[in-house]
Amino acid sequence: MSPSSSSPPTMAEERELRSELQASVTFPPIKAAKRVVLVRHGQSTWNEEGRIQGSSNFSVLTKKGEAQAETSRQMLIDDSFDVCFSSPLIRSKRTAEIIWGTREYEILTDSDLREIDLYSFQGLLKHEGKAKFGPAYQQWQVDAANFNIDGHYPVRELWGRARNCWDKILAHESKSVLVVAHNAVNQALVATAIGLGTEYFRILLQSNCGVSVLDFVPCPEGGSPYICLNRLNQTPGSPVASGAGRKTSKRIILVCQGSTQDTEATAAGLGDQPMNMLGVIQAQKTAELLLDLKVSAIVSSPKNACAETANIISQVQEAADCLGADCVPRYVEMKRIPDLDVAELFQPSTKDTTELLSLRPGWSNGLEDGVTSTLQEQSGQAWRSLLAELSDESEEEKVIVAVAHPIAHIALIGHCLKVTKEWLGSFHLDAGSISVIDFPDGPTGRGVIRCINYTAHLGRWSIPITRSTVDDDSF
């Protein structure tokens, strides 16, 4: 059974999925924690023209692409990367050179990091591909995993190449790795790392110069390391602005509550304490970011920090239309969803609660099966409530903001991806972060994840991309 099946999995199917997950992410053992930072190249001339690039090597960075690469360089400037792997294609290699700057070591190019091979499609404008190839082009758009051209299945081949890349990256004696490549291959690298198949193509967006981060931590028993997607597609520009991916009028934005006054004993904000000053700042920064959108409704956990965060966002939204000459106050609907409150599931008696403090790779492994099962069930009800809110046809464009603890949002991301509870430890979220899910085919269609754990809007209080969640002084 595929993890993307539409109906809730039975217990037998969950056991099968658990086996699939373990089999699909068997990587070589590693001796020390490793962080891998993936970057897509900046805008190219063929991106600008709307031309199908594939693995062709005729396009170069535009001026905008060079500027995007420079912004990424500044974003990553404090990281003492041990090595840089790059696609050999000009647009990617040039992006890598800009980001790498004056660092001492040579950039390593790897042909397996080239963009997806699209054979006869390459070089065509998109309307030309549609006119020339008809049904094949349509399949490429709606069923890319089974798309066949010139006797090849490009997406399947790409997933195989990505898997080979991981073997080489993990075998390298390094702890901090930069990889600069392309849209499709970076999607494949993220998906294969956390055990997702070809059906997830175009579900994990990669914008020009978008940054994604994966943490690999040695398994105490040896064997395949724990793997965690620390963030997905942190872009040089706003994550809620138009960009990569299909246009959408339906969107869910997951906002993690601001930092609280909790001590470590209350498991990283899982109590019912109010926000501290940092939390208030995080909420204000998030509210400012969301001014670019007209929010339809804000739903939150009833816990204090979540309610405070939601109220701050609501106040800024309702004041937004009064900033001009014609003041027309706008009401933003507020709701509390008890199913978004996961605190009761994680009491001090829960096994290995210390793992919850930082949501480090494999954080869910020490939890009792009953806890994760209840979390999966409760968050599933919350997810269905969010989709019901999104389905309201009273507004053509619908943006729902959900405020909750990071653990609740990780579970919601799992429901969006239609994976089981075994994937919980594959994701990390920070207080004050946002994650964006688009629904280009409406609430009944598949959710497309625009970004996960975006924190750049927090300014000086943002979580550095180069900061590790692993307690390892050598990072």
Summary of the structure (lengths in Angstrom):
residues: 475
radius of gyration: 21.7
end to end distance: 38.6
largest distance: 65.2
contacts: 1670
relative contact order: 0.14
helix: 41%
strand: 17%
